[in-house]
Amino acid sequence: MSRRVSLPAADDLFRPTTTAASEDTRDTARGTGPTAVPDAPESATPPVRKPSGRIRHDEKMTVYVTSDELLDIEHARLLLRRTQGMAVDRGRLVRSAIAIALADLEENGDDSMLVTRLRES
């Protein structure tokens, strides 16, 4: 009996999660799939960006924060629990903040809070 652990290969880790996506990828690679995306009508409004909430997430990103930033996130989480009765975890709080920042960027462009903060730092 082998004591070695069997780990998935890189192909298993980075495969498409839906069959439609894998078929589209194969068609595009063969040159048989769509090659261009038509422009959206100018009257179309951009989709409303919402946080993903409590679902199983397929992607992961590591972000390093200072101890003060982590304490601020914890303070915000506890404040939401105390004042709003909302029990949210840090990940959900951060995803919501990201959704707000990206929606503001799409709506206001150069005048968005994100651009302003990044220019200041």
C-alpha positions in Angstrom: 0.0 0.0 0.0 1.5 3.3 -1.1 1.6 6.2 1.3 1.9 8.8 -1.4 -0.8 11.3 -1.8 -2.4 11.6 -5.2 -2.7 15.2 -6.3 -4.6 16.6 -9.3 -2.6 17.6 -12.4 -2.4 21.2 -13.6 -4.9 20.3 -16.4 -7.4 19.3 -13.8 -7.0 22.4 -11.8 -7.3 24.9 -14.7 -10.0 23.2 -16.8 -13.2 25.1 -17.7 -16.0 24.4 -15.2 -18.8 24.3 -17.8 -19.1 22.2 -21.0 -20.3 25.2 -23.0 -17.2 27.1 -22.1 -14.9 24.2 -23.1 -16.8 23.8 -26.4 -16.5 27.5 -27.2 -12.8 27.4 -26.4 -12.2 24.5 -28.7 -14.2 26.0 -31.5 -12.3 29.3 -31.2 -9.0 27.5 -31.1 -9.9 25.6 -34.4 -11.0 28.8 -36.0 -14.6 27.7 -36.3 -16.0 29.8 -33.5 -17.0 33.4 -33.4 -14.1 35.8 -34.0 -15.6 39.2 -33.1 -18.2 40.5 -30.6 -20.6 43.0 -32.1 -20.6 46.4 -30.4 -23.4 47.0 -27.9 -26.0 49.6 -28.8 -25.0 53.1 -27.5 -28.3 53.4 -25.6 -27.6 50.3 -23.6 -26.8 50.9 -19.9 -24.0 49.0 -18.3 -25.1 46.0 -16.2 -25.5 46.7 -12.5 -22.5 45.3 -10.7 -23.5 43.3 -7.6 -21.4 41.3 -5.1 -21.6 37.6 -5.4 -22.8 37.0 -1.9 -22.8 33.6 -0.2 -22.1 31.2 -3.0 -19.4 28.7 -3.7 -16.6 30.6 -5.4 -14.5 29.0 -8.1 -11.6 31.5 -8.0 -9.4 32.7 -5.2 -7.2 35.7 -4.8 -4.9 36.5 -1.9 -4.6 40.1 -0.7 -2.2 41.3 1.9 -3.3 44.0 4.2 -1.8 45.8 7.1 -2.9 45.0 10.6 -4.7 48.4 10.8 -6.6 47.6 7.6 -7.6 44.2 8.9 -8.8 45.8 12.2 -10.8 48.3 10.1 -12.4 45.5 8.2 -13.2 43.6 11.4 -14.6 46.8 13.0 -16.8 47.4 9.9 -18.0 43.8 10.2 -18.9 44.1 13.8 -20.5 47.5 13.2 -22.8 46.0 10.6 -23.7 43.2 13.0 -24.4 45.6 15.9 -26.2 48.4 14.1 -27.8 46.6 11.1 -28.2 43.1 12.5 -26.2 41.7 9.5 -23.9 38.8 10.2 -21.4 39.0 7.3 -17.9 37.5 7.0 -14.9 39.4 5.9 -14.9 37.9 2.4 -18.5 39.0 1.8 -17.7 42.5 3.1 -14.7 42.8 0.8 -16.6 41.5 -2.2 -19.3 44.1 -1.6 -16.7 46.9 -1.3 -15.1 45.8 -4.5 -18.4 45.7 -6.3 -19.1 49.3 -5.1 -15.7 50.5 -6.2 -16.0 48.9 -9.7 -19.5 50.2 -10.2 -18.3 53.7 -9.3 -15.4 53.4 -11.7 -17.6 52.3 -14.5 -20.1 55.2 -13.8 -17.7 58.0 -13.1 -14.4 57.0 -14.8 -11.7 59.5 -14.0 -13.8 61.2 -11.3 -14.4 57.9 -9.4 -13.3 57.5 -5.8 -11.0 54.6 -6.9 -9.1 56.7 -9.4 -8.8 59.6 -6.9 -7.5 57.3 -4.1 -5.0 55.6 -6.5 -3.7 58.9 -7.7 -3.2 60.1 -4.2 -1.1 57.0 -3.2 
